[in-house]
Amino acid sequence: MVLCGVFDGHGPYGHKVARHVRDNLPTKLSKAIEQSKEMDEDLGLDSSIDSFCSGSTAVTVVKQGENLIIANLGDSRAILGTRGDKNQLIPVPLTVDLKPDIPSEAERIKNCRGRVFAADEEPDVCRIWMPEDDCPGLAMARAFGDFCLKDYGLISIPDVSYRRLTPNDQFVVLATDGIWDALSNNEVVKIVGSAKKRSAAAKMVVCRAVRSWRCKYPGSKVDDCAVVILFLNEQPSLLPSKSYSSSSTTSRHKGNRLSLSQSFKSFASCDAAPDKDNDCDPEDQDHRHDQVEFDHSSSIRISSPPSQDHNDNDNHNQEWVALDGVNRVNSIVRLPRFLSFGKYSTTTTDHNHRAVQSS
């Protein structure tokens, strides 16, 4: 059996929520998929995490033989790369982004007295708001944590689906919304299919997404990006070489190859040239202005050194304009909790974090 997943944290303690879910959900899933409620209850009882206004998405796949079970909670996404009649790679969506503007989700939220609307500054992004407060403005309809909204329509029950795999199916890509806001499904499968080494595929997707963010939204903050790729067919000639990251892992399962799980933190900087179509090989990049570090969550962190223009001691805590026309802020709550502000407030502190899981 193979279990893969990505968990997209949001809010001031989103990194802790995502990590908690990543570490504990596999055990719950091994019992039954319906145990997601128990996962949420455990999170609420963890005194070390303030998950009142912080939460996480979760998208996971369980592969057993030719059977694929997909569970989705929030706006992370899973797609399948399969071969068409002409041997071309075709993306097949495995999940639906569970946003508040989906009619069935909006109806449930409104029936629970929650409000769904988009602020004028961000007309394309519907959010969940409390009945009498213009907060927290959550951009997803389901999530672990975020207990401030659990009485108003936010649920932690995943959308579960099943697919029978065929010989044409090549790989599954799980990624946070930072990837999908920057790249289309078709672009992602083409990037993965073009990878010379399977171990480099996830890194290529992350780097390409970062470059796309900078081209589409110059000057804006890049959303967190995390990717897990499960290859369904063993190809010995493409087995990974030595890992690029000491904390990234590869795992072989019968007939499967799991690509390196890669993520890009929101406070990081990645200077891959937008006109270079490469796989973000560190030897091919100019790192005169960047420093590469590794953490314990199978991720790449590329951070710029402090500049003279601003204090870079703690990039986590920088305030920035949230509602600038870019679909990337999952929650616009401000601290202290429920500090009075109108629906058009534009300042927030972004602490979004991503976790990846493979077992």
C-alpha positions, 0 to 999 in steps of 0.5 A: 500500500502507498499513501501520499499527501500534501497538507497546506497550512494557513493562519498564524499557526498553520505550519503547526496544524499542517505538521500535526495532520501530516504526522497523525492522519496516516494512522487515522486513515489506516483505520477508516477514511471517516476518521477525519472528524477524529483528526480534527478533534485531536487537533482541537485537544492539542494545547501546543497549537492554537488552531482557532484561526489556523488550519490546513488542507489535506489531499491524499491518495492511497494506492493498493494494487490497481486501486486508487482512493483519493481524499480531498479536504480544501483547495489543494489538488490531485491530478493523474498523468495518463497517456492518450491515443497518440501517446501524449500526456493528458491531465485527468483531475482527481479532485475538485477544489473545494472553494466556498463558491461551489453551490453545494458548499455555499448552501451548507455554509449559509444554512449554518449562518456563515457568510460567503462573499468576495471583497471588492479588492479581490472579486474573484475569490469568495471567502467564508466569514462569520455571521457578525464579523468580517473575519476570518475570510477563509478561501476554502470550504473544508479544512482541519482546524479553523475552529472559529468557523466550525459552527458556521459551515466549515467542515473537516469531512473529505470528498472521497473518490475512487479510480481503477488504474490502467496501464496508460496511467503514468503518475499522480501529482499532489500539490498545494494551491500555490502550484495550481494558481501559477500553472495549469494541469496541462503545464504540470503534466508536461513538466513532469513528463519532461523530467530526465530524472524522476527524482527531479520532477517535483523540484522542476514543478516547484521552480517553474511555479515560482518563476510563473508567479513572478511573471504573472504577479511581479512584485507580489509575494509568492505563495507556498508551493509543495508537490508530491509525485507518485510514479505508477510504473517502474522504469529502472533507467530513470531511477533517481540519482543521489538526492539533491536535498539531504532531507528529501526522500525517495521511497520504492514500492512494488511497481512504484517510484515516489518522486522527491517531495519538494516545497517552496516556503512563502518567505523564500526567494528563488531566482531561476531566470524566467527565460531559462527552461531548465529543471532548477539544477542548483549547478545551473543557477546563479546563487550569488544572491541566494542561500540554499538551506534544508529543513526537516519537512522534505523541502527546499528553502532558498532564502535571500540574505538581508538587504539594507532596505528592510530588516530580514531577521524574521521574514515570517512576520513581515506584513504585506498587502493581502488583497492585491488581486492575486488568489493566494491568501487563504485567510485574512484574519488579523491578530489580535483575534477579531480585531475590528476591521472592515471587509476591505482591510488589506493588511495581514501577516502571512504564515502559510506553510506546507507539509508533505507526507509519503509512506 
